[in-house]
Amino acid sequence: MRPVVFDFLTNSCNIIKKNSNNNDTIFYNFIGNIILPEWRKLT
C-alpha cells in the first residue's frame, strides 16, 4: 500500500504546484490530517 500512497502524494503535489505554490501548505495539512489517517484505518 505504501508505494500507492507515495505515488498519489507525488502526483497530487505536482498538480498543486502547477496550479499555485501558495497552496502547498494547505495541501500538506489536508493530506496529513485527513487522508493519511483514513489510509491507516484501511490497512
Sequence and secondary structure as in RCSB ss.txt:
>XXXX:A:sequence
MRPVVFDFLTNSCNIIKKNSNNNDTIFYNFIGNIILPEWRKLT
>XXXX:A:secstr
 HHHHHHHHHHHHHHHHHH GGGHHHHHHHIIIIIHHHHHHH 
